[in-house]
Amino acid sequence: MAELWNTSPFECLSRCVTRGGPDGYGCISVVYHRHFSSCQLYAHNGTYEDARLVFASGHDYYKRIGYDGFCKEKQPPINGYLQPRPRIEGILQVATEKAIVLNEVLDLTHNSNYANEINKENVSHSKKLQEHELLSNPLITSCRSNYTLAYFLFENYKASQSVPSAIIKGINRRNCINLCSLNMNQHSEPIACSIVSYNKTGHICKLYDSRSNGIKIQPNEQHDYSEKLCLPRDVGCAIGATLKVYPKKEVNHVALIIKKNIDKLQQCVTLCHKNLWCQSITYKNKECKLFNVKIELCLSVLVDADDETITVSRSCNFGTRPKVEFASVCEYNYFN
């Protein structure tokens, strides 16, 4: 039916469910190629006529079982289905709230500034409110073809008051982020999503567009905040990868490399992902420090810093490192 490139499994499945194929048949199954980030949509489940399913390394097979409610096509397939629709049992219905839909989708792919940087002038110094503007905009909704979409993830932070472009209830954080990646709401209608604010207690997903430029965040244990960024495709990150952010923290350890005059936080993060040994960075005042300490295994290396300091943990493309024995990951450093 169709083949998609440079895409995620969620995008492939969404395309299968909501759009179908150009030949007029409804989509029934998907095969995703993990090594190439591509997929094929099929109008049958792999058993039609002479077709059969075989094992293939690096491939995932998805069989569609839902055709109603959230899983219904926006437009019924002109030619129907090559195979009878399977019997549907126990389809989970997601409780939703009617979204505020934009009149048009904002396309920022022409904008060459994909960076998210520290904006010192906009940082709030109010300790009473404990609000921060750590990532500078312009906010993005999508990436150029040679870039991969990723997210800065602030765990236990929430967005300040702003009108979301969509609100979805009864959904987990990963699927919430996936909807933002697709720039669509729970009704498969187009929106321009740049920011995700997720309520972990109520399982409520709020998507914000680029009109939320300058949105502030504040500590809140019930929420997680995510914001889009673009990384060069050659760093090897999967689409939708999340980079965990530690505001007002720095790594108290010997740095692998210290780079001056790095204008963007995104550039600092990219340097880390292109370095075999780097596992985290600290960024402040255009100074980028690369460390080989995995923060999640070594939280004791994080120390308090000022409002202009931010630390980010590497999330992907670790490559193959030599096997080295060491007593404690917190004490270990290749340059000690």
C-alpha positions as CSV (number, residue, x, y, z in Angstrom):
1,M,0.0,0.0,0.0
2,A,2.6,2.6,1.1
3,E,6.1,2.9,2.5
4,L,7.3,5.5,5.0
5,W,10.9,6.6,5.7
6,N,12.5,8.3,8.7
7,T,9.6,7.6,10.9
8,S,8.6,6.1,14.2
9,P,6.4,3.0,14.9
10,F,3.8,5.3,16.3
11,E,3.7,7.4,13.2
12,C,3.4,4.3,11.0
13,L,0.5,2.8,13.1
14,S,-1.2,6.2,13.1
15,R,-1.0,6.4,9.4
16,C,-2.4,2.9,9.0
17,V,-5.3,3.7,11.2
18,T,-6.2,7.2,10.3
19,R,-5.4,7.5,6.6
20,G,-5.1,4.1,4.9
21,G,-3.4,3.7,1.5
22,P,-3.4,5.6,-1.8
23,D,-4.9,2.5,-3.5
24,G,-8.2,3.0,-1.7
25,Y,-7.9,-0.1,0.5
26,G,-8.0,0.1,4.3
27,C,-4.8,-0.7,6.2
28,I,-4.7,-4.0,8.2
29,S,-1.1,-4.5,9.1
30,V,2.3,-2.8,9.4
31,V,5.9,-4.0,9.2
32,Y,8.4,-1.7,10.9
33,H,12.2,-1.8,10.1
34,R,14.0,-0.8,13.3
35,H,17.4,-0.4,11.7
36,F,16.2,2.0,9.0
37,S,13.3,3.8,10.7
38,S,11.0,2.8,7.9
39,C,7.8,0.9,7.5
40,Q,5.4,-0.7,5.0
41,L,1.6,-0.5,5.3
42,Y,-0.4,-3.5,4.0
43,A,-4.0,-4.0,3.1
44,H,-3.9,-7.6,4.5
45,N,-2.6,-9.3,7.6
46,G,0.2,-11.3,5.9
47,T,-2.0,-14.4,5.0
48,Y,-3.8,-13.0,1.9
49,E,-3.5,-15.3,-1.2
50,D,0.2,-16.4,-1.3
51,A,1.5,-14.1,1.4
52,R,2.9,-15.5,4.6
53,L,4.7,-14.3,7.7
54,V,8.4,-15.1,8.1
55,F,11.0,-14.2,10.7
56,A,13.2,-11.2,9.9
57,S,15.8,-9.7,12.2
58,G,15.2,-6.1,13.0
59,H,11.6,-6.1,11.8
60,D,8.4,-5.8,13.9
61,Y,5.0,-6.9,12.7
62,Y,1.8,-5.1,13.8
63,K,-1.7,-6.5,13.2
64,R,-4.6,-4.1,13.4
65,I,-7.5,-5.2,15.6
66,G,-9.4,-1.9,16.1
67,Y,-11.6,-0.2,13.5
68,D,-14.0,1.9,15.6
69,G,-13.9,4.9,18.0
70,F,-10.3,6.1,18.3
71,C,-9.2,3.5,15.7
72,K,-11.6,4.6,13.0
73,E,-10.4,6.1,9.7
74,K,-11.1,9.8,9.1
75,Q,-12.5,8.7,5.7
76,P,-13.7,5.1,5.1
77,P,-11.5,3.3,2.5
78,I,-13.0,3.6,-1.0
79,N,-12.4,0.0,-1.9
80,G,-13.0,-1.4,1.6
81,Y,-10.7,-4.1,2.9
82,L,-8.9,-7.0,1.1
83,Q,-9.6,-9.2,4.0
84,P,-12.6,-9.3,6.3
85,R,-12.2,-7.2,9.4
86,P,-11.3,-9.4,12.4
87,R,-13.7,-9.7,15.2
88,I,-13.1,-7.0,17.8
89,E,-13.1,-7.8,21.5
90,G,-12.7,-5.4,24.3
91,I,-11.5,-2.3,22.6
92,L,-10.3,0.2,25.1
93,Q,-12.1,3.5,24.8
94,V,-10.1,6.6,25.9
95,A,-12.0,9.4,27.7
96,T,-11.3,12.7,26.0
97,E,-12.1,16.3,26.3
98,K,-12.9,18.4,23.2
99,A,-9.8,20.1,22.0
100,I,-9.2,23.7,21.0
101,V,-8.2,23.1,17.3
102,L,-6.0,25.6,15.4
103,N,-7.3,26.9,12.2
104,E,-4.1,26.0,10.4
105,V,-1.0,24.0,11.1
106,L,2.2,26.1,11.7
107,D,5.1,24.7,9.6
108,L,8.4,25.8,11.0
109,T,10.6,23.5,8.9
110,H,11.9,26.5,7.0
111,N,13.3,27.9,10.2
112,S,17.1,27.1,10.4
113,N,17.2,27.9,14.1
114,Y,16.5,24.5,15.8
115,A,18.3,25.4,18.9
116,N,17.0,25.7,22.5
117,E,19.3,27.8,24.5
118,I,19.6,29.5,27.9
119,N,18.0,32.9,27.9
120,K,19.5,34.8,30.8
121,E,17.3,37.8,30.4
122,N,14.1,35.8,30.7
123,V,15.1,33.7,33.7
124,S,12.8,34.4,36.6
125,H,14.7,35.1,39.8
126,S,11.5,34.9,42.0
127,K,12.2,32.3,44.6
128,K,8.7,32.7,45.9
129,L,7.2,31.5,42.6
130,Q,10.1,29.1,41.7
131,E,9.3,29.5,38.0
132,H,12.0,29.2,35.4
133,E,12.4,30.0,31.7
134,L,15.4,27.8,31.0
135,L,14.9,26.9,27.4
136,S,14.8,29.8,24.9
137,N,12.5,29.8,22.0
138,P,11.4,30.0,19.1
139,L,9.5,26.8,19.7
140,I,9.5,24.2,17.0
141,T,6.9,21.8,15.7
142,S,8.9,19.7,13.3
143,C,12.5,19.1,12.0
144,R,14.1,19.2,8.7
145,S,14.8,15.8,6.9
146,N,18.4,15.7,8.1
147,Y,17.4,16.2,11.7
148,T,15.7,13.9,14.2
149,L,13.0,15.1,16.6
150,A,13.8,14.7,20.3
151,Y,12.5,16.2,23.6
152,F,14.0,17.9,26.6
153,L,12.3,16.2,29.5
154,F,11.8,18.0,32.9
155,E,10.5,15.4,35.3
156,N,8.5,16.8,38.3
157,Y,7.9,20.1,36.5
158,K,4.7,21.6,35.1
159,A,3.9,24.4,32.6
160,S,2.6,27.6,33.9
161,Q,-0.9,28.8,33.0
162,S,-1.3,28.8,29.2
163,V,-4.1,27.7,26.9
164,P,-3.3,24.3,25.5
165,S,-4.2,23.4,21.9
166,A,-5.3,19.9,23.0
167,I,-6.2,18.1,26.2
168,I,-6.3,14.2,26.3
169,K,-7.3,12.2,29.3
170,G,-6.6,8.5,30.1
171,I,-3.3,8.3,28.2
172,N,0.3,7.6,29.3
173,R,3.2,10.0,28.8
174,R,4.8,8.2,25.9
175,N,1.6,8.2,23.9
176,C,1.1,11.8,24.9
177,I,4.6,12.7,23.4
178,N,3.8,10.6,20.3
179,L,0.7,12.7,19.6
180,C,2.9,15.8,19.9
181,S,5.4,14.3,17.5
182,L,2.6,13.8,15.0
183,N,1.2,17.3,15.5
184,M,-2.3,16.0,16.0
185,N,-4.9,15.7,18.7
186,Q,-6.9,12.7,20.0
187,H,-9.3,13.1,17.1
188,S,-6.4,12.8,14.5
189,E,-7.0,16.5,13.7
190,P,-3.9,18.6,12.9
191,I,-2.5,20.9,15.5
192,A,0.9,22.5,15.9
193,C,2.5,21.0,19.0
194,S,5.7,22.2,20.6
195,I,5.3,21.4,24.3
196,V,3.9,18.6,26.3
197,S,2.7,18.9,29.9
198,Y,1.7,15.6,31.5
199,N,-0.1,15.0,34.7
200,K,1.1,11.7,36.1
201,T,-1.5,11.4,38.7
202,G,-4.6,12.1,36.6
203,H,-3.1,10.8,33.3
204,I,-3.9,14.1,31.6
205,C,-2.0,15.1,28.5
206,K,-1.8,18.8,27.5
207,L,-0.3,19.8,24.2
208,Y,0.8,23.4,23.6
209,D,1.6,25.2,20.3
210,S,4.2,27.8,19.4
211,R,2.0,30.6,20.8
212,S,3.1,29.4,24.2
213,N,6.5,31.1,23.5
214,G,8.1,32.1,26.8
215,I,6.1,29.6,28.8
216,K,7.4,29.2,32.4
217,I,7.8,26.0,34.3
218,Q,7.7,25.4,38.0
219,P,8.4,22.3,40.3
220,N,5.5,20.0,40.7
221,E,5.9,16.3,41.6
222,Q,2.6,15.4,39.8
223,H,3.7,16.6,36.4
224,D,6.4,16.2,33.7
225,Y,7.2,18.8,31.1
226,S,8.7,18.1,27.6
227,E,9.8,20.5,24.9
228,K,10.8,19.7,21.3
229,L,14.3,20.1,19.9
230,C,16.0,18.8,16.7
231,L,19.2,16.8,16.7
232,P,21.3,16.0,13.6
233,R,20.2,12.7,12.3
234,D,23.8,11.4,12.3
235,V,24.0,11.4,16.1
236,G,21.9,8.2,16.0
237,C,19.0,9.1,18.3
238,A,15.6,7.5,17.7
239,I,12.7,9.7,16.8
240,G,11.0,11.0,20.0
241,A,14.0,10.3,22.3
242,T,13.8,12.2,25.6
243,L,16.8,13.9,27.2
244,K,16.4,14.3,30.9
245,V,17.1,17.8,32.2
246,Y,18.2,18.9,35.6
247,P,17.6,22.6,36.1
248,K,19.9,24.6,38.3
249,K,22.2,21.7,38.7
250,E,25.8,21.0,37.6
251,V,28.0,17.9,37.5
252,N,30.6,18.0,40.2
253,H,33.2,15.9,38.5
254,V,36.3,16.1,36.2
255,A,35.1,17.1,32.7
256,L,36.1,15.1,29.6
257,I,36.1,18.3,27.5
258,I,35.3,22.0,28.1
259,K,34.1,24.0,25.1
260,K,33.8,27.8,25.2
261,N,31.6,30.0,23.0
262,I,28.9,27.3,22.4
263,D,25.9,29.5,21.6
264,K,23.2,27.0,22.0
265,L,22.3,24.3,24.5
266,Q,21.3,22.1,21.6
267,Q,24.9,22.4,20.2
268,C,26.3,21.3,23.5
269,V,23.9,18.3,23.6
270,T,24.9,17.4,20.1
271,L,28.6,17.5,21.0
272,C,27.9,15.0,23.8
273,H,26.1,12.6,21.5
274,K,28.9,12.7,19.0
275,N,31.5,11.9,21.7
276,L,31.9,8.1,22.5
277,W,32.6,8.7,26.2
278,C,30.2,11.5,27.0
279,Q,27.1,10.6,29.1
280,S,26.0,14.1,30.4
281,I,26.7,17.8,30.0
282,T,26.5,21.0,32.0
283,Y,25.8,24.2,30.2
284,K,26.2,27.8,31.4
285,N,27.0,31.1,29.8
286,K,28.0,29.5,26.5
287,E,30.3,27.1,28.3
288,C,29.7,23.4,27.5
289,K,31.2,20.7,29.8
290,L,31.1,17.1,28.7
291,F,31.3,14.3,31.4
292,N,31.5,10.5,31.3
293,V,29.2,10.1,34.3
294,K,25.8,8.6,33.9
295,I,23.7,10.7,36.1
296,E,20.9,8.2,36.6
297,L,23.4,5.9,38.3
298,C,25.2,8.6,40.1
299,L,22.9,11.3,41.4
300,S,25.4,12.3,44.1
301,V,27.5,14.1,41.4
302,L,24.7,16.6,40.9
303,V,25.1,19.7,43.0
304,D,23.1,22.9,43.3
305,A,23.9,25.7,40.9
306,D,22.5,29.1,39.9
307,D,19.5,29.8,37.7
308,E,21.6,30.0,34.5
309,T,23.0,26.5,34.8
310,I,21.4,23.4,33.4
311,T,22.5,19.8,33.1
312,V,21.3,17.3,30.6
313,S,21.7,13.5,30.5
314,R,22.5,11.8,27.3
315,S,19.8,9.4,26.1
316,C,20.9,7.6,23.0
317,N,23.7,6.6,20.7
318,F,26.2,5.3,23.3
319,G,28.0,3.2,20.7
320,T,30.4,0.4,21.9
321,R,32.8,1.3,24.7
322,P,35.7,-0.9,25.9
323,K,34.8,-3.1,28.8
324,V,36.7,-1.6,31.8
325,E,36.5,-2.8,35.4
326,F,36.0,-0.1,38.0
327,A,34.9,0.0,41.6
328,S,32.2,2.7,41.5
329,V,30.5,4.4,38.6
330,C,30.5,7.6,40.7
331,E,34.2,7.5,41.2
332,Y,35.1,6.5,37.7
333,N,36.5,8.9,35.1
334,Y,38.6,8.0,32.1
335,F,40.8,11.1,32.7
336,N,41.5,10.6,36.4
